[in-house]
């Protein structure tokens, strides 16, 4: 089967790729020079995300049963990969809505999930508040608490290093609902920031990171914020169980980010060796260079096969997803990082010039 035939099986991916190619022209929101400049300024890629909204990418974060276009997880991963192959920051910033909403898709009431589906399809941005400043990924140590009130719950505490914590409209928050904690001591809440009084929550400053520098990596603090009883996702004490189920999907989905980064890196490395000569010969003709590029391409295919197996296992082998997703999340990024390390040796100093190759 030819590459053209294979691509035709995913018309949405083809359409997005054509759109991104057009948007990569000078002055377009995906123009490399524009994206590099935003990265230097550590500025959010708002125009690029708006283009993805116009395309309707956010509707692929919503299951079809709740009004979206997510019917084939592998297709949604291909769409994310196409964006990541252009710019990883944009893919992470835009795709966070799926990570934020997935707890509701898996654990929420049908009415709650349908409502969120409508909101996301209308353009609402969702984030996921799991980690905290003093506890990192130790979810059992989380201090943000939810206390029952006469009409709902009261949230107090903060979540930190949260993608789109400031720009998001809604946030799924893991909160301690039992003072003693433990496996049944946490619950998940869907918090609509738009309905909170301004004096009951505040955004924490953006954290300046080494990579994805334009992303909104910040935090949020709640000061006795009242939320309705309907904000509870699942049952009281279900928070960690819902989180573990959600991670099976988000870990799988994140592989698309690594694959997109690898696509771009391989393209840049091939362009580099084609345009350089050593001792009068093109680098691309040298056996050691051809071997390195061949091994890199094989590594990418192996990572892709792993991701495809994981995405198909969601329907075919759901009982194995706890293992499959964890292996995918550990294996794919590490393989891609080895690729990038190899390309760094090939490209050398040009890899540090942000789009201005050394002649």
C-alpha positions as CSV (number, residue, x, y, z in Angstrom):
1,X,0.0,0.0,0.0
2,X,1.4,3.4,-1.0
3,X,1.8,6.2,1.5
4,X,-0.8,8.2,-0.5
5,X,-3.3,5.3,-0.2
6,X,-2.6,5.0,3.6
7,X,-3.1,8.6,4.2
8,X,-6.5,8.6,2.4
9,X,-7.8,6.3,5.2
10,X,-7.7,9.4,7.5
11,X,-9.2,12.3,5.5
12,X,-9.2,14.5,8.7
13,X,-5.5,14.1,9.1
14,X,-4.9,14.9,5.4
15,X,-7.0,18.0,5.7
16,X,-5.2,19.2,8.9
17,X,-1.8,18.6,7.3
18,X,-2.8,20.6,4.3
19,X,-4.0,23.4,6.5
20,X,-0.8,23.3,8.6
21,X,1.3,23.4,5.4
22,X,-0.5,26.6,4.3
23,X,-0.2,28.1,7.7
24,X,3.5,27.5,7.7
25,X,4.0,30.0,4.9
26,X,5.7,33.3,5.9
27,X,3.4,35.4,8.2
28,X,1.2,32.4,8.9
29,X,0.6,31.3,12.5
30,X,2.6,28.1,11.9
31,X,5.5,29.8,10.1
32,X,8.7,28.5,11.7
33,X,10.1,32.0,12.2
34,X,6.9,33.1,13.9
35,X,6.9,30.0,16.2
36,X,10.6,30.5,17.0
37,X,10.0,34.1,17.9
38,X,7.1,33.2,20.2
39,X,9.4,30.6,21.9
40,X,12.1,33.3,22.4
41,X,9.5,35.6,24.0
42,X,8.0,32.7,26.0
43,X,4.6,33.9,24.6
44,X,1.5,31.7,24.2
45,X,0.9,30.6,20.6
46,X,-2.7,32.0,20.6
47,X,-2.9,32.4,16.8
48,X,-1.8,28.9,16.1
49,X,-4.3,27.5,18.7
50,X,-7.0,29.6,17.1
51,X,-6.3,28.1,13.7
52,X,-6.7,24.6,15.3
53,X,-10.0,25.8,16.8
54,X,-11.2,26.9,13.4
55,X,-10.3,23.5,12.0
56,X,-12.3,21.9,14.9
57,X,-9.5,19.9,16.5
58,X,-11.0,20.4,19.9
59,X,-14.1,18.4,18.8
60,X,-11.8,15.3,18.4
61,X,-11.2,15.5,22.2
62,X,-14.9,14.8,22.8
63,X,-16.3,11.3,22.4
64,X,-19.0,11.0,19.7
65,X,-21.6,9.9,22.3
66,X,-21.2,13.3,23.9
67,X,-21.4,15.4,20.7
68,X,-17.8,15.3,19.5
69,X,-15.8,13.5,16.8
70,X,-13.7,11.2,18.9
71,X,-14.7,7.8,17.6
72,X,-11.2,6.4,16.7
73,X,-8.5,7.1,19.3
74,X,-5.8,6.3,16.8
75,X,-7.2,9.0,14.5
76,X,-7.1,11.6,17.3
77,X,-3.5,10.7,18.0
78,X,-2.6,11.1,14.4
79,X,-4.1,14.6,14.4
80,X,-2.1,15.5,17.6
81,X,1.0,14.1,16.0
82,X,0.5,16.3,12.9
83,X,0.4,19.4,15.1
84,X,3.4,18.2,17.2
85,X,5.4,17.7,14.0
86,X,5.0,21.4,13.4
87,X,5.3,22.8,17.0
88,X,5.3,20.8,20.2
89,X,4.3,23.8,22.3
90,X,1.1,24.3,20.3
91,X,0.2,20.6,20.4
92,X,0.7,20.5,24.2
93,X,-1.2,23.8,24.8
94,X,-4.2,22.8,22.7
95,X,-4.3,19.1,23.5
96,X,-4.5,19.7,27.2
97,X,-8.3,20.0,27.0
98,X,-8.5,16.3,26.3
99,X,-6.3,15.5,29.3
100,X,-8.5,17.8,31.4
101,X,-11.8,16.4,30.3
102,X,-11.0,12.7,30.1
103,X,-11.9,12.2,33.8
104,X,-15.4,13.3,33.1
105,X,-15.6,11.0,30.0
106,X,-14.7,8.1,32.1
107,X,-16.2,8.8,35.5
108,X,-18.8,11.5,35.1
109,X,-22.6,11.2,35.0
110,X,-24.0,11.0,31.5
111,X,-25.6,14.5,31.9
112,X,-22.4,15.9,33.2
113,X,-20.3,14.4,30.3
114,X,-22.9,15.7,27.7
115,X,-22.7,19.2,29.2
116,X,-18.9,19.2,29.1
117,X,-19.0,17.9,25.6
118,X,-21.1,20.8,24.5
119,X,-18.8,23.2,26.3
120,X,-15.6,21.8,24.7
121,X,-17.1,21.7,21.2
122,X,-18.1,25.4,21.7
123,X,-14.4,26.2,22.5
124,X,-14.1,25.9,26.3
125,X,-10.5,25.0,27.4
126,X,-10.2,22.4,30.2
127,X,-7.2,21.8,32.4
128,X,-6.3,19.0,34.9
129,X,-5.3,19.9,38.4
130,X,-3.4,16.9,39.9
131,X,0.0,18.0,41.1
132,X,0.9,20.3,43.9
133,X,3.9,22.5,44.7
134,X,5.2,20.5,47.7
135,X,4.2,17.0,46.7
136,X,4.9,16.7,43.0
137,X,3.3,13.6,41.6
138,X,2.6,12.0,45.0
139,X,-1.1,12.2,44.7
140,X,-1.7,10.6,48.1
141,X,0.0,13.6,49.7
142,X,-2.3,16.2,48.0
143,X,-3.5,18.9,50.4
144,X,-6.1,20.7,48.3
145,X,-9.3,19.9,50.2
146,X,-13.0,19.8,49.4
147,X,-15.3,20.1,52.4
148,X,-19.1,19.4,52.2
149,X,-21.4,22.4,52.6
150,X,-25.2,22.5,52.7
151,X,-25.5,22.9,49.0
152,X,-22.2,21.5,47.6
153,X,-18.5,21.7,48.4
154,X,-15.9,24.2,49.4
155,X,-12.5,24.0,47.8
156,X,-9.3,25.3,49.6
157,X,-5.7,24.9,48.5
158,X,-3.7,25.0,45.3
159,X,-2.6,23.0,42.3
160,X,0.7,23.9,40.7
161,X,2.6,23.2,37.4
162,X,-0.7,22.8,35.7
163,X,-1.0,23.3,31.9
164,X,-3.6,25.9,31.0
165,X,-4.3,26.6,34.7
166,X,-4.6,30.3,33.9
167,X,-6.0,30.2,30.4
168,X,-8.5,27.4,31.0
169,X,-12.2,27.9,31.5
170,X,-12.7,24.7,33.5
171,X,-10.5,22.5,35.5
172,X,-10.8,19.0,36.8
173,X,-9.4,19.0,40.3
174,X,-8.3,16.1,42.5
175,X,-9.2,17.1,46.0
176,X,-8.8,15.5,49.5
177,X,-12.3,14.7,50.8
178,X,-11.2,12.7,53.8
179,X,-8.7,14.2,56.3
180,X,-6.9,10.8,56.6
181,X,-6.5,10.5,52.8
182,X,-5.8,7.1,51.5
183,X,-7.1,5.3,48.3
184,X,-10.7,6.4,49.1
185,X,-9.8,9.8,50.5
186,X,-9.8,11.8,47.3
187,X,-12.5,12.9,44.9
188,X,-12.6,14.5,41.4
189,X,-14.4,17.8,40.8
190,X,-15.2,19.6,37.6
191,X,-14.8,23.3,38.5
192,X,-16.2,26.0,36.2
193,X,-13.9,29.0,36.9
194,X,-16.3,31.2,35.0
195,X,-18.9,30.8,37.7
196,X,-16.6,31.4,40.7
197,X,-16.5,34.8,42.4
198,X,-13.2,36.5,41.5
199,X,-12.1,36.7,45.2
200,X,-12.4,32.9,45.7
201,X,-9.6,31.8,43.4
202,X,-6.4,33.2,42.0
203,X,-4.0,32.2,39.3
204,X,-0.4,31.4,40.3
205,X,2.4,32.9,38.1
206,X,3.6,31.2,35.0
207,X,6.6,28.9,35.5
208,X,9.4,29.5,33.1
209,X,10.5,26.2,31.6
210,X,13.4,25.0,29.5
211,X,11.1,23.6,26.8
212,X,7.6,24.4,25.6
213,X,8.4,27.9,26.8
214,X,5.2,29.5,25.5
215,X,2.8,27.1,27.2
216,X,0.7,28.3,30.1
217,X,2.4,26.2,32.8
218,X,1.1,27.9,35.9
219,X,-1.1,27.1,38.9
220,X,-4.4,27.9,40.6
221,X,-5.3,28.5,44.2
222,X,-8.8,28.2,45.7
223,X,-9.8,30.3,48.8
224,X,-13.0,28.7,50.2
225,X,-14.5,28.5,46.7
226,X,-18.0,27.2,46.8
227,X,-18.9,24.7,44.0
228,X,-22.2,22.9,43.5
229,X,-22.8,19.3,44.4
230,X,-23.1,18.6,40.6
231,X,-19.4,19.4,40.3
232,X,-18.5,16.0,41.8
233,X,-17.2,13.6,39.1
234,X,-18.2,10.0,40.0
235,X,-18.7,9.2,43.7
236,X,-17.1,10.5,46.8
237,X,-13.7,8.8,47.2
238,X,-13.5,7.8,43.5
239,X,-10.9,10.4,42.6
240,X,-7.8,8.3,42.5
241,X,-9.5,5.4,40.7
242,X,-10.8,7.8,38.1
243,X,-7.3,9.3,37.8
244,X,-5.7,5.9,37.2
245,X,-8.2,5.1,34.5
246,X,-7.7,8.5,32.9
247,X,-4.0,8.0,32.9
248,X,-4.3,4.9,30.8
249,X,-5.7,7.1,28.0
250,X,-3.6,10.2,28.6
251,X,-0.3,8.2,28.7
252,X,-1.2,6.7,25.4
253,X,-2.2,10.0,23.9
254,X,1.0,11.6,25.0
255,X,2.9,9.2,22.7
256,X,1.6,11.3,19.8
257,X,3.5,14.3,21.1
258,X,6.8,12.3,21.0
259,X,6.1,10.9,17.6
260,X,5.4,14.4,16.2
261,X,8.7,15.7,17.7
262,X,10.5,12.8,16.1
263,X,8.9,13.5,12.7
264,X,10.2,17.0,12.8
265,X,13.6,16.0,14.1
266,X,14.1,13.4,11.4
267,X,13.0,15.9,8.7
268,X,15.5,18.5,9.9
269,X,18.3,15.9,10.2
270,X,17.7,14.7,6.6
271,X,17.6,18.2,5.3
272,X,20.9,19.0,7.1
273,X,22.9,16.1,5.7
274,X,21.5,16.7,2.2
275,X,22.8,20.3,2.3
276,X,26.2,19.6,3.7
277,X,29.4,18.2,2.1
278,X,32.5,16.6,3.7
279,X,35.7,16.2,1.6
280,X,33.7,17.0,-1.5
281,X,31.1,14.4,-0.9
282,X,27.5,15.1,0.3
283,X,27.0,13.9,3.9
284,X,24.0,12.0,2.8
285,X,26.2,9.7,0.8
286,X,28.6,8.8,3.6
287,X,27.9,5.2,4.9
288,X,28.1,6.1,8.6
289,X,25.7,9.0,8.2
290,X,23.3,6.8,6.2
291,X,23.5,4.1,8.9
292,X,22.6,6.7,11.7
293,X,19.7,8.0,9.8
294,X,18.5,4.5,8.9
295,X,18.6,3.5,12.6
296,X,16.8,6.6,13.6
297,X,14.0,5.9,11.1
298,X,13.7,2.3,12.4
299,X,13.5,3.7,15.9
300,X,10.7,5.9,14.9
301,X,8.8,3.0,13.3
302,X,9.2,1.0,16.4
303,X,7.9,3.8,18.6
304,X,5.0,4.3,16.1
305,X,4.1,0.6,16.2
306,X,4.1,0.7,20.0
307,X,1.8,3.7,20.0
308,X,-0.5,2.1,17.5
309,X,-0.8,-1.1,19.6
310,X,-1.6,0.9,22.7
311,X,-4.3,3.0,20.9
312,X,-5.9,-0.1,19.5
313,X,-5.8,-1.9,22.9
314,X,-8.2,0.7,24.3
315,X,-11.0,-1.2,22.5
316,X,-9.4,-4.6,21.8
317,X,-7.6,-5.2,25.1
318,X,-9.0,-2.8,27.7
319,X,-8.1,-5.1,30.6
320,X,-4.4,-4.8,29.7
321,X,-4.3,-1.0,29.4
322,X,-2.9,-0.5,32.8
323,X,0.3,-2.2,31.6
324,X,0.2,-1.2,27.9
325,X,-0.2,2.5,28.6
326,X,2.6,2.6,31.2
327,X,5.0,0.8,28.8
328,X,4.0,3.2,26.0
329,X,4.5,6.3,28.2
330,X,8.0,5.0,29.3
331,X,9.2,3.5,26.0
332,X,8.2,5.9,23.3
333,X,9.6,9.2,24.8
334,X,12.8,7.5,25.7
335,X,13.3,6.1,22.2
336,X,12.6,9.5,20.7
337,X,15.0,11.1,23.1
338,X,17.7,8.7,21.9
339,X,16.9,9.8,18.3
340,X,17.2,13.5,19.3
341,X,20.6,12.8,21.0
342,X,21.8,11.1,17.8
343,X,20.6,14.1,15.6
344,X,22.3,16.5,18.0
345,X,25.6,14.8,17.2
346,X,24.9,14.9,13.5
347,X,23.8,18.6,13.4
348,X,26.3,19.8,16.0
349,X,26.3,23.6,16.6
350,X,23.5,24.2,14.1
351,X,21.1,22.7,16.6
352,X,21.6,25.7,18.8
353,X,20.9,28.4,16.3
354,X,17.1,28.4,16.4
355,X,16.4,28.1,12.7
356,X,19.6,29.9,11.5
357,X,21.9,27.0,10.4
358,X,25.6,27.5,10.5
359,X,27.0,27.6,6.9
